[in-house]
Structures are given as structure tokens and as C-alpha cells.
Amino acid sequence: MPPTPGTASPERPRTWLNGLREGRLGYALESTWLWGTAVGLATWPVREVIPAGGLDPSWHLGLQMAVGQGLDFGTDVAFTYGPLGALDYPLVTDPELAAVSLVYLAVIQIGAGLTLVYAARRSFPLLLAVPFAFLIEALAPRPVVAIAIVWCLIAVTPDSPPVVRRALPVAGGVASAVLVLGKLNIGLLVLSLCAVTAVFMEGGRGRRARNTLAFAGTFLLSLGVFWVALRQDLSALGDFVSASFALISTYSAAMMHEAASEPTDQVLVALAVVATGIAAALLAGRRLTLGRRVGLLMIAVIALFALWKQTFVRFDPGRDPYLFTGALAVILALRWRAQERVVAATAVGALIGMTFLMSEARFDGAVRPVAAVEGIVDDARTVLD
């Protein structure tokens, strides 16, 4: 029965907070765009844009110099990073490249914030979704991987927004090309996730074939366009791929000797994390068609296997967040209903806690929103000056 005019609805008492919610200000304050952008900026990686000494800063500078001097990756330069790898490490040695790098990082950071907040709000209220998204992005070594996992899993489900299904083959192809030319192993992971999604996303064989062809065509075209735009020799593209594979496989083989000394508790916890992610995909897909269930499971398995290798390529607790945040992205991407939400929220909270416990991440080191915003201002000012 509708309430008498001038009285409050029994479902929603008339309060100042509900008044705000019903107006434009309330809509803005509850907007995923607002909170996603805030999460992305508040987790900005604090780093130096001025060249420094040391092992890692040296190869960061080397990437910048190689791109600036127009060296061909694969023949003149052999490394696990490609010509777009310099975008991950902005340095003022090349002001124009540094400015592009900051824009690239901003797109990744804000994109990850929007992705994680959107995914979390599909199952949890805003007051829970935002902290989950914030902590996951703050811990994620590669937020772009979380972006790929979330959108690929969402696209396979039948309740995904139509715009996601239409855009993913093209957007996934472009993103995969950029990431392959950035860091090959990360690019191949995203490429694999998007390819599986294109196959299992929707419709019959005809629709899936069109999605797959659109994805493959966009990826190959983008790869060629970016390679030429970066003034790379077309004949060196094959050398870049083969040299990068050789370096990655050699590095993995060299680290196998260290794997024997990895603590048992680290391995057992990692196995539990992988099992949790796979179990979440199986549980969320039990009501779906066989094709979609297979797609969900393949995306989860590929992502978690690749991140397992990324984590245990050598024993280093600081690498644990790769696997943990990957499993968190899997759980967050799936839509949970009724009592499942309690279980999912508990799993997310437990995985976040284990990430801090098992890795070298400290809460006061990872959660630094004020320092992150100050870092954005300092980076922009240094590059512009």
C-alpha cells in the first residue's frame, strides 16, 4: 500500500541521508566512477622518476635509453621487456616518454580501481566493496592482470553487460598487443585469457567464430601497428619473441635449483590459494551452461597457473601477492547471491590477511593513500618541469 502523501515510506524512513541518496549528490556519492577513480589514485605506486643507481634502476634506465635511441628489440636489445616496457617505469631522461608513461600508468591505475569496485559491487554493498577493491589494488604487483581476469570472467557469464561482450574482442586484442610489447610473459597471460573468453563468451558457433576472428585480427593488426610506430624493424619481431622466450625459460630453469629450498608452508598455502580460486569458479558456474562453465574454469586455471609460476619462479616472499591477488580477482569477478556472499566475503578477507602475513607486504607500506596522492603530484611536477 503506497504511503499517504507527506509521510515517509515504511521501506525507507525519511532521513537526511536518504534525501541525499534520492538526489543527484547522493547518486554521485554512490557512483562506481567516483569510488573506482579514488581507489586507483589512492593506490598510485610511489616511485622515483629521477634515475638512480642500483640493479633494477639501471635496467629501467636502459629501457628508456633503448627506446629513445631507436634500438631494435630482438636484435640490438635482448630482454624480457619489449619496446613498450619503458612505460612501466617513467623517468625524466626523456620528458615526452615520461609524460606518456604517466598517462599510461594513470589509465592502468584508474582502470583497475573502476574494475575492482564494479566487480565487488555486483555482490557486496558499497561499504564493503570499496575497502576490498582498495586493498586488492594496493597489494597487486600488476593491476593490469586483475583487470584482465575480472573482465574476462564477467564476459563469460550470461548476465554480463552487452557492451562488455561487444567490446572485449577488440579491446582485448589491443590490450594484449600493448602488453606483449611491454613484458612478454604478462602479455601472453592476458592474450590467453582474452582468447579463451572470445571462444566461450556467448552464442553459437557462428558468434564464437566471429568473436575469435575479431580478437585475433585486432591483436595481430595492433601488434604490427605498434611495432612500426615504435620505429622497430619488422624483421626483428620474430627475434624479439624468440629472444624473450629464451631469456624467460633460461631464468626459470636457473631458479629451479632454488625451488628445492622453498619452505613447505609457503607451497601448501599457495596450493590452498589456487584451490580456492578454482573452487570459486566451479561454484559460481554450477548454474551455467556447460560451455560457460568450461570457459570460467579455463580462465581461472590459466590465470592461477601463470601467477603460480610468477610467484615461485624463485623463492621470494615479496612475490606472493602475484598469486594471492590473482585468486582475489577471480572471487571478486564472480557474482555471489544470498548466503554465498557471506562465504565469498570471508574468503576475500582471509586471502587479503594471508597476503600480508605470507609476503613482505606491510599494511603501513601498502596502504598509503596520502603518500600516493602526493606521489602523483610530485611525479607530474617533476616530469613537467
Secondary structure, DSSP 8 states (H G I E B T S, - for coil): ----TTS--SSS---HHHHHHHSHHHHHHT-HHHHHHHHHHHT------S---SHHHHHHHHHHHHHHTT--BTTTB--SB-TTGGGGS--TTSHHHHHHHHHHHHHHHHHHHHHHHHHHHTTS-HHHHHHHHHHHHHH-S-HHHHHHHHHHHHHHSTTS-HHHHHHHHHHHHHHHHHHHTTBHHHHHHHHHHHHHHHHHSSSSHHHHHHHHHHHHHHHHHHHHHHHHHTT--GGGHHHHHHHHHHHHHHHHHHHHHHHTTS-HHHHHHHHHHHHHHHHHHHHHTTTS-HHHHHHHHHHHHHHHHHHHHHHHSS--GGGHHHHHHHHHHHHHHS---TTHHHHHHHHHHHHHHHHHHHSS--HHHH--HHHHHHHHHHHHHHHH-
